[in-house]
Amino acid sequence: NDSSELGTVFDSGDYGKASVLSIYRSSAIFLVIWVVVKSAFYGALDARL
């Protein structure tokens, strides 16, 4: 049952670790996407100039 597993995750201290890990992972993914977009943007700008 998914709800019971979720309850045990919330009760245990692992939830704080999991949330921090997910926040770190999402921010890292966002950072990679931002760097790729920025480099592509500046590459297009250099090609135009």
C-alpha positions in Angstrom: 0.0 0.0 0.0 1.5 3.3 -1.0 -0.1 5.4 1.7 1.3 3.2 4.5 4.8 3.4 3.0 4.5 7.2 2.7 3.5 7.3 6.4 6.6 5.4 7.5 8.8 7.7 5.4 7.2 10.7 7.0 7.6 9.3 10.5 11.2 8.3 10.0 14.1 10.8 9.9 14.9 9.7 6.4 12.3 12.0 5.0 14.4 15.1 5.8 17.4 13.5 4.1 15.3 12.5 1.1 13.8 16.0 0.8 17.2 17.7 1.0 18.5 15.2 -1.6 15.6 15.9 -3.9 16.0 19.7 -3.6 19.8 19.3 -4.3 19.1 17.1 -7.3 16.5 19.4 -8.7 18.7 22.5 -8.2 21.6 20.6 -9.8 19.4 19.7 -12.8 18.2 23.4 -13.1 21.8 24.6 -12.9 22.9 22.2 -15.7 19.9 23.3 -17.9 20.7 27.0 -17.2 24.4 26.6 -18.1 23.4 24.8 -21.3 20.9 27.4 -22.3 23.2 30.3 -21.4 26.1 28.8 -23.4 23.8 28.1 -26.4 22.5 31.7 -26.1 26.0 33.2 -26.1 27.1 30.8 -28.9 24.2 32.1 -31.0 25.1 35.7 -30.1 28.8 35.1 -31.1 27.7 33.5 -34.4 25.5 36.5 -35.1 28.3 39.0 -34.4 
